Amino acid sequence: MLTIVAKRVNLCMKPALSTPSTPIIIEHLQFLAEAEMLATQLGSQVLDTRPSSGVALSLGMNGLCLLDCDAPRDEPLRVDFSGGALGFRQRAGFRRDELLARAVGVKGNPLPRVLDATAGLGRDAFMLASLGCEVTLCERHPVVHALLADGLRRATEQGLAALSRMRLCAEDAAEHLFDPASLGAYDVIVLDPMFPERSKSALVKKPMRLFHVLVGVDEDAGVLLDCALSRALRRVVVKRPLHAEYLAGRVPTLDYRGKAVRFDVYVTKPPKNPLTISPFNEKRV
Ligand SMILES: C[S@@+](CC[C@H](N)C(=O)[O-])C[C@H]1O[C@@H](n2cnc3c(N)ncnc32)[C@H](O)[C@@H]1O
């Protein structure tokens, strides 16, 4: 059963600095009560018409999505685990030899217990949970958390098996890690902080540009890395653009390189058999 922990929501969530407050528009009056509850959580308001500019959430038959009101024809941003490219990959079956799975060390039994400290739209966490890992997701941005919680709820209703292994927390991962309940809880901690968007790149799809506008850059990612290094029982995995500098200048133990991204792996505790961290094709730094 999917668990959504909305612990200390008002205290722990990062205020949406880049957006004053994100209004919610409803497709039909039947969504009013739900929209009002969400508006209270977000400190925003429910509108019956789309604003002429800025970003807004929209609640309707297909759940919650984020709209760019300056570009009304653009595709909205929605968390959808069963549709689009992610759904296609899920139906085809995720593979343990994918870069993230190798960086996390998804093999053997039991599989690593993972904290996705920067959950975002939940794609990486969903892949790891689909491969059998228990994954806790932390998302501190209130609007992103709302979108993700909505996507997880719909996927649970659709009966996607991975959802039983996913638990969403509405809090800052650094705070989560210093909660005594988290001690010894995670074998692997995954970080994928926001980095400055590649300017005008056609590779960045419009819904993702909207995501960048909403969240901005995670300037405190180095602090989160320090927290993660002090708590992960086995390793910390940091997702970076392929040619980006190391996060906070910290040199990883090894890395896995794809065409556009790199996973830097920081081994926090040497395993008894060193071969277990030397999968085929890895590149030692
Ligand atoms: C690049 S996105 C992550 C995308 C994600 N890996 C995916 O597969 O969809 C980064 C997200 O991490 C969140 N974040 C950054 N630092 C955080 C922290 N310390 N605690 C919780 N969430 C954090 C941001 O709000 C943002 O939504």
The ligand as an ORCA input file, in Angstrom:
! r2SCAN-3c Opt
* xyz 0 1
  C      15.836     17.235    -10.833
  S      14.459     16.977     -9.794
  C      14.511     15.254     -9.492
  C      13.924     14.448    -10.614
  C      13.764     12.994    -10.234
  N      15.051     12.338    -10.097
  C      12.876     12.238    -11.186
  O      13.248     11.097    -11.543
  O      11.811     12.739    -11.552
  C      14.986     17.587     -8.210
  C      13.862     17.643     -7.177
  O      14.452     17.514     -5.886
  C      13.794     18.344     -4.979
  N      14.746     18.603     -3.874
  C      15.954     19.204     -3.955
  N      16.572     19.224     -2.764
  C      15.735     18.590     -1.903
  C      15.814     18.282     -0.497
  N      16.870     18.655      0.238
  N      14.790     17.612      0.056
  C      13.704     17.247     -0.687
  N      13.569     17.534     -2.010
  C      14.574     18.183     -2.602
  C      13.436     19.565     -5.807
  O      12.364     20.281     -5.206
  C      13.075     18.938     -7.150
  O      11.704     18.658     -7.214
*
